[in-house]
Structures are given as structure tokens and as C-alpha cells.
Amino acid sequence: MPHERASRESPAWWRHLPSRSWFLISSLTFLVVALNVLKPLHIDDTYFYYQARHIAENPLDPLDVEIFWFQWPRPAAESTVPPVVPYWLASGIRLLGENPFLWKLWFSPFVFVFVACVHALMTRFASGLSAPLTVMTVLTPAFLPSWNLMLDMPTLTLSLASLVLFMRACDGGSPAWVIGSGLVAGLAMQTKYVGAIAPAVLLLYAFVYGRPGLGLIAAVLSAAVFSLWESVLLLVYGHSQFIWSLKYSFPEAWDKLVLAKGLLMTLGGTSVCAALVAMVGLKVPRGAIYLSIGLVLVGYGLVAFTPAEHTVFATFGVVVAVGTSAAFWSLIRFKPGPAPKTGGGGAKREELFLALWLALEIVGYFFISPFCAVRRILGMVMVIMLIVGRLSSVLSGRTHEKVSAVHAVVVLGTVLGLAISVLDIREASVAKSAALDAERWIRGKDAEARIWYVGHWGFAYYADRAGMRPVVPDHSLIRRGDWLVAPNRIERQDIAYEASQLAFLHTETYDDPFKLRSVLCFYSGIVPMEHRDDSRLEVYVFRARSDYVPRTAWHPSRVTEWVRKRKAMTWRLSALPYLTRSLGHPDANVRALMAEVIGELGIEAEAAVPELKRCMQDRNPGVRRAASLSLKKMGHDVAGAGGAVRDTE
């Protein structure tokens, strides 16, 4: 068998790991965990905490809860959060109590497995430079700042672990490793649905290396693990979270151009060092490599002093694309001699596998990612690092010049990764301080104050801990004398601030000399960081002059987004007062859109029937048509509606 012959010729990349490798893996794990525990809860950490807290109390009923996120509460059963991370965090909450520091330590096994898998893959595909390339990859600006309590890094970790186990199964022929690989791939899929790429990668590897039977076994096992949980949800809750995500979470066709632009810039901003490693493999003179390192530093410096991030990171993105393409082309043309050993599978199988894997990650990015973010390209970054690492390891001998150039690039990558991580820690710390300082200032004025807040992400967690109450737009009643805290630059409920009912009393401003930010761009943007000229964060404090129900502020573009992305469907009854009120909007297109959405809520929207019947007399035929269809869906007779029914027919 060709694969068996290749296996005998290749080094035992997974056997007898030397003590220095274990030291490297342990040291990197310690560094990553240390930085993670220093970061307060951040971005979507709080959402997963809410779900995990419920699971800790109700482990056999994980989704019977509403979680307040964005504008109104929504059922957890209609989220796209699979169970692995919430259950893992829930076990940490049960064992360790209410302690975010310990929860971050609880995630240490994911970090260790990730570092070990990166080392194993670098040893497999770039054996001559596995140690420095492992350091650069683990500490790259794509991976290092991404560790928190969110789903992305655990998903990538389990996906890589399934591949490492499967490669060992193919090289050693042990059925146990195939079974383990399939089970872990199934867990990756139930960590985040983008993990569906994991079994596809296993099949790619199996067919490229002539072991399709093993690949099919692993893929079937992963599908079985995935389907088992979704079947349980169907039986218990009547629907599957995965099916819900298929209906509502894919990007719209017109978002593809934005995704392409974001791909170029996020790759450029996080992975430019991959292009420098490719230069080493292409035997570019060492002086030119050092000059390129200096230019990269100048580019990041420009972003720190001017709003040049789009130009800089787009340029870096082109460099990464060209460098990766040149690396792959050079690997294809390379004819290996008797030495050095390449860790090969023979006949360019490594190159073919890496190319197909990268293509799969790119396709997954465009068809699964609902928006641009660094977390959407993590798998892609991993493959690019393997391609350029293989080029540098294979195309030239282990000369002093090559090793020193690679080490210089590793230092650059480490500095950039640490810098963006420290910036992100600062952003999270400011949000935490904002919540606690606002509560402290108000208690100094009114010891018995009842305090409300708008805001999500980590701010919400610390506001909850400080005894504040979240505002639910169109529902919460703020009494006269109550206090309201509202930060800027944090995702928050969109409410109308009415001067007749709210008195503005105080602003707390947070700033520092570093004119860069990672929020929100790193987590939901087309660049990993951006220049700022304003303060890092401001918090506004109001006091109610009279009883006050904060209404949802009307922004047509925002509402269109809510409806287009189906968020209004998950908010359901919480959104109904706002949707009903919007039936009176001056824009006929808005009235028709709201009438259509209310109809999709079905009998749950019975309270809106009087307003829908008034819409049957609307001057615009489109509004009458939408109202008529919605009333029919809700079981109401519209036979007497005259023109509206004729328009519908």
C-alpha cells in the first residue's frame, strides 16, 4: 500500500516526545492561561455565563431559560450555542463557585490541548522548525487574544485534536485512535457549528493518504455524536438548535463582499508574520527579511498614531495572500532529495492535503460566517502557518542564517500577539471598572439607590454583580428617583433617552495614552484593531424625574437589520410592543415589514390584532396585503376587508 510505504519512511512525529518539547508546551500553556485569567469577562463571555449558570442549576434542562441579550430576552433554545462550552463552564461554576479567575483556570485543558496539537502538526509538516513555529503560532495575534470563555478557541482545539488523533490512527492503523478522532470531531461540532469542518478535514486526510475507510468511520462517528444531541433537543424542546441556525444564521448574499474585504484585512492584521516565514523558505536574503520586519513594525506604528488601519492591514493582507500562494507553488515544484527528511507522505500528499484544507476553510468562512471577525478565520490562519512553516522547513537546510531569520520573525509575531492581548485586557478591564465605579458613585449619593443599566458584554456581568438591574426596553418600569447607567462603545439596549423624564447627572471618562482599540473590531469587524481619537469609554449616569418605561429607539436601518437577520423572531413577545407601535410609522415599507413580521409570530402576537386590522384600511396596498396575510396566519377572518383581500389574491 502506498500509504504504508510512506508511513514507514516518515519519522515517528508523534512518538517519544522529548522532554524539551513537553517543557515548551507547558511553558506556552502557562503563558496563555496567565494572560487569559488577567482578562475580566469580555464580549460574549457573559452570555455563556448566563447559560452555564442555568445549566449548573438545571443540568437536565439546559435550554429552558430566557437569556437577555441585545434588545430583549430570547429563549436559549433558539440560540446557536451548542452544549460543550456551556456544560464545561457550568461544571466549573458548580465546583469553583462565583469566581471568574478560577473559571479561566478551568479552561486550561483546552489551552494545553491546543498548544500540544499545534506542536504535533508543526512536527508533522515542518519538523525542522517545529519549536519556533509552535511559539509563533500559539502567540500569534489571531490566537492569543482570542482566549476567553467563548466558543471559538475550544472549537478549534477540538478540531485540531481530532485531526492529530486521526493522523496517528492512519500512521499506526489503530482502530481506537479512529474512534477517538471521530468522537472528538463530534464534540467540536457541538462546541460551535463551524466545527462541522472538522469531519470534512478528516475525510480529506483519509482520501489524500489512501485510507478512505478510516475516514468514513471517523466521519460517521462524529455525525452520530452530533446527531445524538440534536435528536435529544428535538424530543425535549421540539426543535434543533442546528436547524434553527441553518434558517437564520447564514450571511446574506450581499454580505459576501464585506466578508471578502474583512478576510483580507483580518488576515493581514493577524498573520503578516506568515508571509515573513514564507520569505525565509523562499531564500530571500536575510537583510530583506529584517527590512520587512521593520516595515511591519512601521505599519503597526502608523495605526497607533493615525487612522490608517484599513490601508495598512489591507496591504498586509495582500502580502499574506501572495506569500502563501508563493509558498504553496514552491512546495509543489520542489523535488525532494534524500535529505532532509520532510516528514512526508510521499508524492506531494502533504501539499495536496494542506491546499484542500485551506480551500475548505475559505469556503466555510464565506458560507457560515454571518459577519467579519478575527474568530472567523482561526482555522484558516492555522493552515497558512502550516503551509509557510513547511516551506521553510523543507526548501532549505537547517542553516544558521535560516534559523536566525525564523527566530527574528518569531520574536516579531510574539511581540504583536502580546501587544494586542494586553490591549484587549485593557479594554475588558475598563468595562469592568466602568460598572463598578458607576455603582460606587451612585451609592455615595444614595445608599439605598435602585440602579438600572443598559449594556451587555462584560459590563453586564459586573453590573449584575454590583446589584444593578438590566433595562428591558418597552417593559421595564423605572420609578421616579431610580438611577440609570449607560456606557458608550458597548453593545447595549437601544432606548430613547427622554429629557423630560431623565435628568443627566454625571459622566465618567476612561482614557489612556494608547490610541488603539480592539473593541468591537477584533470580535466583530474587518480589522483586528483600530486607531482611536476619542476616549476609550464613557459612562453616563441619569436619574428618573418621573415613572418611565424606556421605549426602543426607532432607527429604520437597525430595525431592517433585526428583521433581515431574524432577530425579531427570536425575541418574540418581548419585541411585540415595539413591532406593534411601528405599524404607525410614516414609511409604508416599514409598516408592511412590521405587519409581515408580526404575522410570523402567529397566535403569540394576538395583542397586535387590533393594530393589524387598522392596517387593513391603510392607503398603501402593500401594507394592506401584509396585514391581511398576517391575520390569516393568526386564524382571523378577513373576508370583509374588501380591497385588502383582493390585493392579497
C-alpha positions as CSV (number, residue, x, y, z in Angstrom):
1,M,0.0,0.0,0.0
2,P,1.4,3.5,-0.9
3,H,0.3,5.0,2.4
4,E,2.0,2.2,4.4
5,R,5.3,2.7,2.5
6,A,5.1,6.4,3.1
7,S,4.4,5.8,6.8
8,R,7.5,3.6,7.2
9,E,9.6,6.3,5.5
10,S,8.3,9.2,7.6
11,P,9.7,10.0,11.1
12,A,7.6,8.9,14.0
13,W,6.4,12.5,14.5
14,W,4.1,11.6,17.4
15,R,6.3,9.1,19.2
16,H,8.8,9.7,22.1
17,L,8.2,13.4,22.6
18,P,11.4,14.7,24.1
19,S,11.4,16.5,27.5
20,R,12.3,19.9,25.9
21,S,9.1,19.6,23.8
22,W,7.0,19.0,26.9
23,F,8.7,22.0,28.6
24,L,7.8,24.1,25.5
25,I,4.2,23.0,25.6
26,S,3.9,23.5,29.3
27,S,5.5,27.0,29.2
28,L,3.3,28.2,26.4
29,T,0.2,26.9,28.1
30,F,1.2,28.7,31.3
31,L,1.7,32.0,29.4
32,V,-1.6,31.8,27.6
33,V,-3.6,30.9,30.7
34,A,-1.9,33.6,32.7
35,L,-2.9,36.3,30.2
36,N,-6.4,34.8,30.0
37,V,-7.0,34.9,33.7
38,L,-5.9,38.6,33.8
39,K,-8.7,39.5,31.4
40,P,-12.1,40.2,33.0
41,L,-15.2,38.7,31.4
42,H,-15.4,40.3,28.0
43,I,-17.6,40.5,24.9
44,D,-19.9,37.3,24.8
45,D,-18.4,35.7,27.9
46,T,-21.4,37.0,29.9
47,Y,-23.9,35.3,27.6
48,F,-22.2,31.9,28.0
49,Y,-22.0,32.6,31.7
50,Y,-25.8,33.2,31.9
51,Q,-26.5,29.9,30.1
52,A,-23.9,28.0,32.1
53,R,-25.3,29.3,35.4
54,H,-28.7,28.0,34.4
55,I,-27.2,24.6,33.4
56,A,-25.4,24.4,36.7
57,E,-28.7,24.7,38.5
58,N,-30.7,22.6,35.9
59,P,-28.3,20.2,34.2
60,L,-31.1,18.0,32.7
61,D,-33.0,21.0,31.3
62,P,-30.3,23.2,29.8
63,L,-32.4,25.3,27.4
64,D,-35.5,26.1,29.5
65,V,-34.5,29.7,30.1
66,E,-34.7,33.1,28.5
67,I,-31.4,35.0,28.3
68,F,-31.4,38.7,28.0
69,W,-29.1,39.8,25.2
70,F,-29.1,42.7,22.8
71,Q,-32.6,44.2,22.8
72,W,-35.0,41.8,24.6
73,P,-34.8,38.4,26.3
74,R,-34.7,35.4,23.9
75,P,-35.2,31.7,24.5
76,A,-31.9,29.8,24.9
77,A,-33.5,27.0,22.9
78,E,-33.5,29.4,19.9
79,S,-29.8,30.4,20.2
80,T,-27.0,28.8,18.2
81,V,-24.9,27.8,21.2
82,P,-24.1,24.1,21.3
83,P,-23.6,22.4,24.7
84,V,-19.9,21.6,25.1
85,V,-18.7,25.0,26.4
86,P,-21.8,25.9,28.5
87,Y,-21.7,22.5,30.2
88,W,-17.9,22.7,30.8
89,L,-18.3,26.2,32.3
90,A,-21.4,25.0,34.3
91,S,-19.3,22.3,35.9
92,G,-16.7,25.0,36.8
93,I,-19.4,27.1,38.4
94,R,-20.6,24.2,40.4
95,L,-17.1,23.2,41.6
96,L,-15.5,26.6,42.0
97,G,-18.3,29.0,42.8
98,E,-18.7,32.6,41.5
99,N,-15.1,33.2,40.6
100,P,-14.2,34.3,37.0
101,F,-10.5,33.9,37.8
102,L,-11.0,30.2,38.6
103,W,-13.3,29.7,35.6
104,K,-10.4,30.8,33.3
105,L,-8.2,28.3,35.0
106,W,-10.9,25.7,34.4
107,F,-10.4,26.3,30.7
108,S,-6.7,25.4,31.0
109,P,-7.1,21.9,29.5
110,F,-8.3,23.5,26.3
111,V,-5.2,25.6,26.1
112,F,-2.9,22.7,26.8
113,V,-4.5,20.5,24.1
114,F,-4.4,23.4,21.6
115,V,-0.7,24.0,22.2
116,A,0.1,20.3,22.1
117,C,-1.8,19.9,18.8
118,V,-0.1,22.9,17.2
119,H,3.3,21.3,18.2
120,A,2.2,18.0,16.8
121,L,1.1,19.5,13.5
122,M,4.3,21.6,13.2
123,T,6.4,18.5,13.9
124,R,4.4,16.6,11.2
125,F,4.6,19.2,8.5
126,A,7.6,21.4,9.4
127,S,9.7,19.2,11.6
128,G,12.9,21.1,11.2
129,L,11.5,24.3,12.7
130,S,8.6,22.9,14.9
131,A,9.7,24.6,18.1
132,P,9.9,28.3,16.9
133,L,6.9,27.9,14.6
134,T,4.9,26.5,17.5
135,V,5.8,29.5,19.6
136,M,4.9,31.9,16.8
137,T,1.6,30.2,16.0
138,V,0.3,29.9,19.6
139,L,1.2,33.5,20.4
140,T,0.1,35.0,17.0
141,P,-2.3,37.9,17.2
142,A,-5.1,35.7,15.8
143,F,-5.0,33.1,18.6
144,L,-3.5,34.7,21.8
145,P,-6.1,37.5,22.3
146,S,-9.0,35.0,21.4
147,W,-8.8,33.0,24.6
148,N,-11.6,33.8,27.0
149,L,-14.8,31.9,27.8
150,M,-16.2,32.0,24.3
151,L,-16.6,29.1,21.8
152,D,-14.1,29.8,19.1
153,M,-10.8,28.6,20.6
154,P,-12.3,25.4,22.2
155,T,-13.9,24.6,18.8
156,L,-10.5,25.0,17.0
157,T,-8.8,23.0,19.8
158,L,-11.1,20.0,19.5
159,S,-11.0,20.2,15.6
160,L,-7.2,20.1,15.7
161,A,-7.2,17.3,18.3
162,S,-9.4,15.2,16.1
163,L,-7.0,15.6,13.2
164,V,-4.0,14.8,15.3
165,L,-5.7,11.6,16.6
166,F,-6.7,10.6,13.1
167,M,-3.2,11.1,11.6
168,R,-1.9,8.9,14.4
169,A,-4.6,6.3,13.5
170,C,-3.6,6.4,9.8
171,D,0.1,6.0,10.6
172,G,-0.4,3.3,13.2
173,G,-3.5,1.7,12.0
174,S,-5.1,1.5,15.4
175,P,-9.0,1.5,15.4
176,A,-9.0,3.0,18.8
177,W,-7.5,6.2,17.5
178,V,-10.0,6.4,14.7
179,I,-12.9,6.1,17.2
180,G,-11.3,8.8,19.4
181,S,-10.9,11.0,16.4
182,G,-14.5,10.7,15.4
183,L,-15.8,11.3,18.9
184,V,-13.7,14.4,19.3
185,A,-14.7,15.8,15.9
186,G,-18.4,15.3,17.0
187,L,-17.6,17.3,20.2
188,A,-16.0,20.0,18.0
189,M,-19.3,20.3,16.1
190,Q,-21.3,20.5,19.3
191,T,-18.9,23.3,20.6
192,K,-19.7,25.6,17.7
193,Y,-21.4,24.7,14.5
194,V,-18.4,25.9,12.4
195,G,-16.8,22.7,13.8
196,A,-18.6,20.9,11.0
197,I,-15.4,21.5,9.1
198,A,-13.6,19.0,11.4
199,P,-15.0,15.7,10.0
200,A,-14.6,17.1,6.5
201,V,-10.9,17.7,7.2
202,L,-10.7,14.1,8.4
203,L,-12.2,12.8,5.2
204,L,-9.8,15.0,3.2
205,Y,-6.9,13.5,5.0
206,A,-8.2,10.0,4.6
207,F,-8.7,10.2,0.9
208,V,-5.4,12.0,0.2
209,Y,-3.5,9.4,2.1
210,G,-5.4,6.4,0.8
211,R,-7.3,5.5,3.9
212,P,-10.9,6.3,2.9
213,G,-12.4,3.5,5.1
214,L,-10.9,5.1,8.3
215,G,-12.1,8.5,7.2
216,L,-15.6,7.2,6.7
217,I,-15.6,5.6,10.2
218,A,-14.4,8.8,11.8
219,A,-17.0,10.9,9.9
220,V,-19.9,8.6,10.8
221,L,-18.9,8.6,14.5
222,S,-18.7,12.4,14.5
223,A,-22.1,12.7,12.8
224,A,-23.5,10.2,15.4
225,V,-22.3,12.3,18.3
226,F,-23.6,15.4,16.7
227,S,-27.0,13.9,15.8
228,L,-27.5,12.4,19.2
229,W,-27.6,15.8,20.9
230,E,-29.7,17.4,18.3
231,S,-32.2,14.4,18.5
232,V,-32.4,14.9,22.2
233,L,-33.3,18.6,21.7
234,L,-35.9,17.6,19.1
235,L,-37.5,15.2,21.6
236,V,-37.4,17.6,24.6
237,Y,-37.8,21.1,23.1
238,G,-39.4,20.3,19.7
239,H,-36.7,21.7,17.6
240,S,-33.0,21.6,16.9
241,Q,-30.6,24.5,17.5
242,F,-28.7,23.4,14.4
243,I,-31.7,23.6,12.2
244,W,-32.5,27.0,13.7
245,S,-29.0,28.2,12.8
246,L,-29.5,26.9,9.3
247,K,-32.6,29.0,8.9
248,Y,-31.3,32.2,10.5
249,S,-27.6,32.4,10.9
250,F,-26.1,32.3,7.4
251,P,-24.8,35.5,5.8
252,E,-27.0,37.2,3.2
253,A,-25.8,37.2,-0.4
254,W,-25.0,41.0,-0.3
255,D,-22.7,40.5,2.8
256,K,-20.2,38.4,0.8
257,L,-18.2,41.4,-0.4
258,V,-17.9,42.7,3.1
259,L,-16.7,39.2,4.2
260,A,-14.1,39.2,1.4
261,K,-12.8,42.7,2.5
262,G,-12.8,41.5,6.1
263,L,-10.9,38.4,5.3
264,L,-8.1,40.3,3.6
265,M,-7.8,42.8,6.5
266,T,-8.1,40.4,9.4
267,L,-5.6,38.0,7.8
268,G,-3.2,41.0,7.2
269,G,-3.6,42.3,10.7
270,T,-3.1,39.0,12.5
271,S,-1.0,36.8,10.2
272,V,1.5,39.1,8.4
273,C,4.3,37.1,10.1
274,A,3.3,34.1,8.0
275,A,4.4,36.0,4.9
276,L,7.8,36.6,6.5
277,V,8.2,32.9,7.3
278,A,7.4,32.3,3.6
279,M,10.2,34.7,2.7
280,V,12.6,32.6,4.7
281,G,11.6,29.4,2.9
282,L,11.9,31.2,-0.5
283,K,15.5,32.0,0.4
284,V,15.0,35.8,0.4
285,P,18.2,37.5,1.7
286,R,18.3,37.9,5.4
287,G,18.7,41.6,5.1
288,A,15.5,41.9,3.1
289,I,13.7,39.9,5.8
290,Y,14.9,42.1,8.6
291,L,13.9,45.2,6.5
292,S,10.4,43.6,6.1
293,I,10.2,43.1,9.9
294,G,10.9,46.8,10.3
295,L,8.3,47.8,7.7
296,V,5.7,45.7,9.6
297,L,6.5,47.5,12.8
298,V,6.2,50.8,11.0
299,G,2.8,49.7,9.7
300,Y,1.5,48.9,13.2
301,G,3.0,52.2,14.4
302,L,1.1,54.1,11.8
303,V,-2.1,52.6,13.1
304,A,-1.2,53.7,16.6
305,F,-0.8,57.3,15.5
306,T,-3.2,57.7,12.5
307,P,-6.4,56.1,11.3
308,A,-4.6,54.1,8.7
309,E,-5.7,50.6,9.8
310,H,-7.6,49.8,6.6
311,T,-4.8,50.7,4.3
312,V,-2.1,49.0,6.4
313,F,-4.0,45.8,7.1
314,A,-5.2,45.5,3.5
315,T,-1.6,45.8,2.3
316,F,-0.5,43.2,4.8
317,G,-3.4,41.0,3.7
318,V,-2.2,41.1,0.1
319,V,1.3,40.3,1.3
320,V,-0.1,37.2,3.2
321,A,-2.1,36.1,0.2
322,V,0.9,36.4,-2.1
323,G,3.3,34.8,0.4
324,T,1.0,31.8,1.0
325,S,0.5,31.3,-2.8
326,A,4.2,31.6,-3.4
327,A,4.9,29.1,-0.6
328,F,2.4,26.6,-2.0
329,W,3.7,27.0,-5.5
330,S,7.3,26.5,-4.4
331,L,6.4,23.4,-2.4
332,I,4.6,21.9,-5.5
333,R,7.7,22.5,-7.7
334,F,10.2,21.2,-5.1
335,K,11.8,17.9,-5.8
336,P,13.0,16.4,-2.5
337,G,16.3,14.7,-2.4
338,P,17.4,12.0,0.0
339,A,17.8,14.7,2.8
340,P,16.5,16.3,4.7
341,K,13.5,14.1,5.7
342,T,10.4,16.1,5.2
343,G,8.0,14.1,7.4
344,G,6.3,13.2,4.2
345,G,3.5,11.1,3.0
346,G,5.1,10.9,-0.5
347,A,4.0,12.3,-3.9
348,K,3.2,15.8,-2.6
349,R,0.4,14.4,-0.4
350,E,1.2,16.9,2.4
351,E,0.9,19.8,-0.1
352,L,-2.3,18.5,-1.6
353,F,-3.9,17.9,1.9
354,L,-2.9,21.4,3.1
355,A,-4.2,23.0,-0.1
356,L,-7.6,21.2,0.2
357,W,-7.8,22.0,3.9
358,L,-7.2,25.7,3.2
359,A,-9.8,25.7,0.4
360,L,-12.3,24.1,2.8
361,E,-11.7,26.8,5.5
362,I,-12.2,29.5,2.9
363,V,-15.4,28.0,1.7
364,G,-16.6,27.6,5.3
365,Y,-15.8,31.2,6.0
366,F,-18.0,32.5,3.2
367,F,-20.9,30.2,3.7
368,I,-21.0,30.0,7.5
369,S,-19.7,33.3,8.9
370,P,-22.5,35.8,9.5
371,F,-20.1,38.7,9.9
372,C,-16.4,39.5,9.8
373,A,-14.2,38.9,12.8
374,V,-10.8,37.5,13.7
375,R,-12.6,34.5,15.3
376,R,-14.0,33.6,11.8
377,I,-10.5,33.0,10.3
378,L,-8.8,30.9,13.1
379,G,-8.8,27.7,11.1
380,M,-7.5,29.5,8.0
381,V,-4.7,31.0,10.0
382,M,-3.7,27.6,11.3
383,V,-3.4,26.1,7.8
384,I,-1.5,29.1,6.5
385,M,1.0,28.7,9.3
386,L,1.5,25.1,8.4
387,I,2.0,25.9,4.7
388,V,4.6,28.5,5.2
389,G,6.2,26.5,8.0
390,R,6.5,23.5,5.8
391,L,8.1,25.6,3.1
392,S,10.7,27.0,5.4
393,S,11.4,23.5,6.8
394,V,11.6,21.7,3.5
395,L,13.1,24.0,0.9
396,S,16.4,24.7,2.6
397,G,18.7,23.1,5.1
398,R,18.9,24.0,8.7
399,T,21.4,26.8,8.3
400,H,22.3,29.3,10.9
401,E,21.0,32.1,8.6
402,K,17.6,30.5,8.1
403,V,17.2,29.7,11.8
404,S,18.1,33.2,12.9
405,A,15.8,34.7,10.4
406,V,12.9,32.5,11.6
407,H,13.7,33.4,15.2
408,A,13.5,37.1,14.3
409,V,10.1,36.6,12.8
410,V,9.0,34.6,15.8
411,V,10.0,37.5,18.1
412,L,8.0,39.9,15.9
413,G,5.0,37.6,16.0
414,T,5.2,37.2,19.8
415,V,5.5,40.9,20.3
416,L,2.5,41.6,18.2
417,G,0.4,38.9,19.8
418,L,1.3,40.1,23.3
419,A,0.6,43.7,22.4
420,I,-2.9,43.0,21.1
421,S,-3.6,40.8,24.1
422,V,-2.6,43.5,26.5
423,L,-4.7,46.0,24.6
424,D,-7.7,43.6,24.8
425,I,-7.1,43.1,28.5
426,R,-7.2,46.8,28.9
427,E,-10.5,47.1,27.1
428,A,-12.1,44.4,29.3
429,S,-10.7,46.0,32.4
430,V,-12.1,49.4,31.6
431,A,-15.6,47.9,31.1
432,K,-15.4,46.2,34.4
433,S,-14.2,49.4,36.2
434,A,-17.0,51.4,34.5
435,A,-19.7,49.2,36.0
436,L,-18.2,49.2,39.5
437,D,-17.2,52.9,39.6
438,A,-20.7,53.9,38.4
439,E,-22.3,51.9,41.2
440,R,-19.9,53.3,43.8
441,W,-20.5,56.9,42.7
442,I,-24.3,56.4,42.9
443,R,-24.2,54.7,46.3
444,G,-22.2,57.7,47.5
445,K,-25.2,59.9,46.6
446,D,-28.0,57.5,47.5
447,A,-27.1,54.5,49.7
448,E,-30.5,52.8,49.0
449,A,-30.4,53.6,45.3
450,R,-32.2,51.3,42.8
451,I,-29.9,51.3,39.8
452,W,-30.8,50.2,36.2
453,Y,-28.3,49.8,33.4
454,V,-28.1,49.3,29.6
455,G,-25.2,47.4,28.2
456,H,-24.1,43.9,27.6
457,W,-20.7,42.0,27.3
458,G,-18.5,42.0,30.3
459,F,-20.1,45.3,31.5
460,A,-23.4,43.4,32.1
461,Y,-21.7,40.7,34.3
462,Y,-20.1,43.3,36.6
463,A,-23.2,45.5,36.7
464,D,-25.2,42.4,37.8
465,R,-22.6,41.7,40.5
466,A,-22.9,45.3,41.7
467,G,-26.7,44.9,42.2
468,M,-27.9,46.8,39.1
469,R,-30.9,45.8,37.1
470,P,-30.9,45.5,33.3
471,V,-33.4,47.6,31.4
472,V,-35.7,45.6,29.2
473,P,-37.0,48.1,26.6
474,D,-40.7,48.6,26.3
475,H,-41.2,46.5,29.5
476,S,-39.1,47.8,32.5
477,L,-40.7,50.4,34.7
478,I,-38.2,52.9,36.1
479,R,-39.7,54.6,39.1
480,R,-39.1,58.3,40.0
481,G,-35.8,58.6,41.8
482,D,-34.3,55.5,40.2
483,W,-30.9,55.7,38.6
484,L,-29.8,54.7,35.1
485,V,-26.3,53.9,34.0
486,A,-25.4,53.9,30.2
487,P,-21.9,53.3,28.8
488,N,-20.9,54.1,25.2
489,R,-19.0,51.8,22.9
490,I,-20.5,48.8,24.4
491,E,-23.3,46.8,22.8
492,R,-26.4,47.8,24.6
493,Q,-30.2,48.1,24.5
494,D,-31.3,50.7,22.1
495,I,-33.7,53.0,24.1
496,A,-34.9,56.6,23.7
497,Y,-33.5,58.9,26.4
498,E,-36.3,61.4,27.1
499,A,-35.1,64.6,28.7
500,S,-38.5,65.2,30.3
501,Q,-38.2,62.0,32.3
502,L,-34.4,61.6,32.8
503,A,-32.0,64.1,34.4
504,F,-28.4,63.7,33.3
505,L,-26.1,64.0,36.3
506,H,-22.7,62.6,35.7
507,T,-20.1,61.4,33.2
508,E,-17.2,59.1,34.0
509,T,-14.5,59.1,31.3
510,Y,-11.8,56.4,30.9
511,D,-8.8,57.1,28.7
512,D,-5.1,56.4,28.4
513,P,-2.2,57.3,26.1
514,F,-2.5,54.3,23.9
515,K,-4.6,55.4,21.0
516,L,-5.7,51.9,19.8
517,R,-8.8,49.8,20.5
518,S,-9.7,46.2,19.9
519,V,-13.4,46.6,20.8
520,L,-15.5,46.0,18.8
521,C,-13.3,45.5,15.7
522,F,-11.4,42.3,16.9
523,Y,-14.6,40.5,17.7
524,S,-16.9,41.8,15.0
525,G,-15.2,43.9,12.4
526,I,-12.9,43.9,9.4
527,V,-9.7,44.8,11.2
528,P,-8.2,43.3,14.4
529,M,-7.6,46.7,16.0
530,E,-8.1,50.4,15.0
531,H,-6.9,53.8,15.8
532,R,-9.0,56.0,18.1
533,D,-9.0,59.7,18.7
534,D,-11.8,59.7,21.3
535,S,-11.8,58.4,24.9
536,R,-11.7,54.7,25.5
537,L,-15.0,54.6,27.3
538,E,-17.5,56.9,28.8
539,V,-20.3,56.1,31.3
540,Y,-23.4,58.4,31.7
541,V,-25.5,58.5,34.8
542,F,-29.1,59.6,34.8
543,R,-31.9,59.9,37.4
544,A,-35.6,59.4,36.7
545,R,-37.7,62.6,37.1
546,S,-40.9,60.5,37.0
547,D,-42.0,57.0,36.3
548,Y,-40.6,56.0,33.0
549,V,-40.8,53.0,30.7
550,P,-37.8,53.2,28.3
551,R,-39.0,52.8,24.7
552,T,-37.0,51.2,22.0
553,A,-35.5,54.0,19.9
554,W,-36.6,53.9,16.3
555,H,-33.8,53.5,13.7
556,P,-35.2,52.2,10.3
557,S,-31.8,50.7,9.3
558,R,-31.4,49.0,12.7
559,V,-35.0,47.5,12.5
560,T,-34.4,46.3,9.0
561,E,-31.3,44.5,10.2
562,W,-33.2,43.0,13.1
563,V,-35.8,41.6,10.7
564,R,-33.4,40.6,8.0
565,K,-31.3,38.6,10.4
566,R,-34.4,37.2,12.1
567,K,-33.6,38.5,15.5
568,A,-37.1,39.8,15.9
569,M,-38.3,36.2,15.6
570,T,-36.2,35.0,18.5
571,W,-37.3,38.0,20.7
572,R,-41.0,37.1,20.0
573,L,-43.3,38.6,22.6
574,S,-40.6,40.8,24.1
575,A,-40.4,42.6,20.8
576,L,-44.2,42.7,20.2
577,P,-44.9,46.2,21.8
578,Y,-42.2,47.7,19.6
579,L,-43.3,46.0,16.4
580,T,-46.9,46.9,17.1
581,R,-46.0,50.6,17.7
582,S,-44.1,50.5,14.4
583,L,-47.2,49.8,12.5
584,G,-47.9,53.5,12.7
585,H,-44.6,54.6,11.2
586,P,-44.8,57.2,8.4
587,D,-42.8,54.9,6.0
588,A,-45.2,52.5,4.2
589,N,-42.4,50.0,3.6
590,V,-41.7,49.9,7.4
591,R,-45.4,49.4,8.2
592,A,-45.6,46.5,5.7
593,L,-42.4,44.9,7.1
594,M,-43.7,45.1,10.7
595,A,-47.1,43.6,9.7
596,E,-45.4,40.7,8.0
597,V,-43.1,40.0,10.9
598,I,-46.0,40.1,13.4
599,G,-47.8,37.5,11.3
600,E,-44.8,35.2,11.6
601,L,-45.1,35.2,15.4
602,G,-48.5,33.5,15.0
603,I,-51.0,33.3,17.8
604,E,-48.4,34.7,20.2
605,A,-49.0,38.1,18.6
606,E,-52.7,38.2,19.4
607,A,-52.4,41.5,21.2
608,A,-51.4,43.1,17.9
609,V,-54.6,42.1,16.1
610,P,-56.4,45.5,16.5
611,E,-53.5,47.3,15.0
612,L,-53.3,44.8,12.1
613,K,-57.0,45.3,11.4
614,R,-56.4,49.1,11.3
615,C,-53.7,48.4,8.8
616,M,-56.3,46.8,6.6
617,Q,-57.6,50.3,5.9
618,D,-54.1,51.6,5.1
619,R,-53.8,53.7,1.9
620,N,-50.8,51.6,0.8
621,P,-51.8,48.2,-0.9
622,G,-48.6,46.6,0.3
623,V,-49.4,47.3,3.9
624,R,-53.0,46.0,3.4
625,R,-51.6,42.9,1.8
626,A,-49.1,42.2,4.6
627,A,-51.7,42.8,7.3
628,S,-54.2,40.5,5.5
629,L,-51.7,37.7,5.2
630,S,-50.7,38.1,8.9
631,L,-54.3,38.0,10.1
632,K,-54.9,34.8,8.1
633,K,-51.8,33.2,9.6
634,M,-53.2,34.0,13.0
635,G,-56.6,32.4,12.2
636,H,-58.7,35.6,11.8
637,D,-61.3,36.0,9.2
638,V,-60.5,38.9,6.8
639,A,-63.3,38.2,4.3
640,G,-64.8,41.6,4.9
641,A,-61.7,43.5,4.3
642,G,-62.6,44.3,0.8
643,G,-59.7,45.7,-1.2
644,A,-57.1,44.2,1.1
645,V,-58.3,40.7,0.3
646,R,-58.4,41.4,-3.4
647,D,-54.9,42.8,-3.2
648,T,-53.8,39.6,-1.4
649,E,-55.4,37.4,-4.0
